[in-house]
Amino acid sequence: MIIRSFRHRGLRQLFEHDSPRLLKADLVERVRGILAALAIAETMDGFMREAAPGWRVHRLSGGRRREWSVSVSGNWRITFEERNGGIERVNLEDYH
């Protein structure tokens, strides 16, 4: 799937320039793996099938039901929207 847009500047820098400087060092490798898996997946179903069990991929509910969540570490999650076969508004969030 094509990653079309980012909300988190550090994720964009890592994805586009392989620059981790705006991310917490202990999250970089896991984030890099999740972004790579999203980029090479052909569909969300494919991404979910190939996702590591610890990623806990799921759709959010309520007012954020258009978004997906992938666990990075502890409270940290990558969230994004899947639209027309692409990934948009990729963000890194601390849930607490």
Secondary structure, DSSP 4 states (H G I P E B T S, - for coil): -EE--BSSHHHHHHHHH---TTS-GGGHHHHHHHHHHHHH-SSHHHHHHHS-GGG--EE--GGGTTEEEEEEETTEEEEEEEETTEEEEEEEEE--
